[in-house]
Amino acid sequence: MKSAVFDYVKPKALQEALSLLEQGGDDARLIAGGQTLLATLNMRLSEPSVLIDITDIAELKGIAVVGDSLRIGALVTHTEIEDSELVAIHAPLLKAAAPHIAHRAIRNLGTWGGSLAYGDPAAEWPACSLTLRATMIIHGPAGERRISAQDFFIDLYTTSLEPDEILVATEIPLANKQEVFYFHELARRHGDYAVAGLAAVAQKQGEVLTHCAFTFFSVGATPVMATKAQELVDGQKLTEEVIAKAVAEARNEIEAIADITNSAEAKKHLIGVLLERGLKQMIA
Ligand SMILES: Cc1cc2nc3c(=O)[nH]c(=O)nc-3n(C[C@H](O)[C@H](O)[C@H](O)COP(=O)(O)OP(=O)(O)OC[C@H]3O[C@@H](n4cnc5c(N)ncnc54)[C@H](O)[C@@H]3O)c2cc1C
């Protein structure tokens, strides 16, 4: 199928894009890498009358250290994250996660901001942003607002972004020397969306993990933090017994939702498998 007819505009500045978005109302749609949107247009799941291409807007580009945070512009592609020295040093979880997103051709076009704004619960970046306690920087008619990743993902493909707002960038606290991380996803083939995945970070002191953040993806309507399992592990010597209790707690606290090929029970099982592997790797 082909998409319905639409107008196409390519603003050079953020303010211009915001004005176009306001003028277009419900009929306007932003396009970044197009790796999700174009498919929905071609299938006529979405029929905007105007597409606002934001890829020329300099304010949305680049990766930089700003104070004690790593700022990642919304237009930064998955490949740029994968190849970035700054990301490797200051947010190594993202470098580990990037190769799991589709294939290189899609990673060359798809963007950090597009993935976060789309809010796919099976996607890697929403889960990583939650685990890394990212702050979303959003611009709209009233100016700038900031919101934590925790409050950003609301429901299936639903974020706190309003139709007249643009996600400009995110800020992620810089990793320190004690930070350990684990990223893994169980997928049928490399590049497929995960059946279940885990993005985890913690601070490691000897055999103890603190400041734990364990976010599972592709198991519910949004990425889900296993907060009770985190509390159980936090500050404890990580024995086999503690690991077993954390695994049971994570399986218990997360309400897994089945997808078309995998049952909720299978996902619950995989949540435990991933957490056990993750804890053992982070403490090793
Ligand atoms: C075959 C295939 C396999 C894929 N596999 C994976 C995978 O394994 N994991 C994964 O995470 N993704 C996967 N993707 C999706 C891919 O990562 C997309 O790039 C990503 O989801 C969206 O980014 P985009 O820049 O292409 O956004 P677009 O498609 O351009 O936009 C997506 C949505 O976000 C909105 N939007 C975009 N940018 C902004 C912004 N700055 N502010 C506000 N709203 C904005 C758009 O209006 C649109 O509604 C796959 C895609 C394909 C085609």
The ligand as a Gaussian input file, in Angstrom:
#p B3LYP/6-31G(d) Opt

LIG

0 1
 C       12.477000      -3.681000      10.309000
 C       12.577000      -2.815000      11.541000
 C       13.054000      -3.374000      12.710000
 C       13.136000      -2.599000      13.873000
 N       13.620000      -3.176000      15.011000
 C       13.732000      -2.436000      16.128000
 C       14.253000      -2.989000      17.330000
 O       14.681000      -4.144000      17.395000
 N       14.300000      -2.186000      18.434000
 C       13.855000      -0.880000      18.401000
 O       13.908000      -0.195000      19.423000
 N       13.369000      -0.342000      17.277000
 C       13.311000      -1.077000      16.147000
 N       12.813000      -0.496000      15.003000
 C       12.328000       0.916000      15.065000
 C       13.474000       1.890000      14.848000
 O       14.382000       1.825000      15.930000
 C       12.962000       3.336000      14.748000
 O       14.015000       4.038000      14.272000
 C       12.475000       4.028000      15.995000
 O       11.492000       3.329000      16.654000
 C       11.838000       5.381000      15.671000
 O       12.794000       6.295000      15.359000
 P       12.665000       7.193000      14.045000
 O       13.682000       8.263000      14.182000
 O       12.729000       6.345000      12.842000
 O       11.219000       7.846000      14.264000
 P       10.007000       8.182000      13.210000
 O        9.619000       6.914000      12.550000
 O       10.457000       9.294000      12.345000
 O        8.952000       8.674000      14.234000
 C        8.355000       7.793000      15.162000
 C        7.328000       8.561000      15.996000
 O        7.965000       9.470000      16.895000
 C        7.574000      10.835000      16.645000
 N        8.799000      11.621000      16.805000
 C        9.990000      11.420000      16.201000
 N       10.906000      12.249000      16.693000
 C       10.283000      13.021000      17.627000
 C       10.715000      14.062000      18.507000
 N       11.985000      14.482000      18.538000
 N        9.803000      14.620000      19.336000
 C        8.511000      14.187000      19.348000
 N        8.055000      13.195000      18.557000
 C        8.938000      12.628000      17.700000
 C        7.014000      10.825000      15.225000
 O        6.051000      11.844000      15.054000
 C        6.387000       9.434000      15.160000
 O        5.123000       9.442000      15.766000
 C       12.733000      -1.234000      13.840000
 C       12.279000      -0.659000      12.647000
 C       12.197000      -1.436000      11.509000
 C       11.709000      -0.798000      10.228000

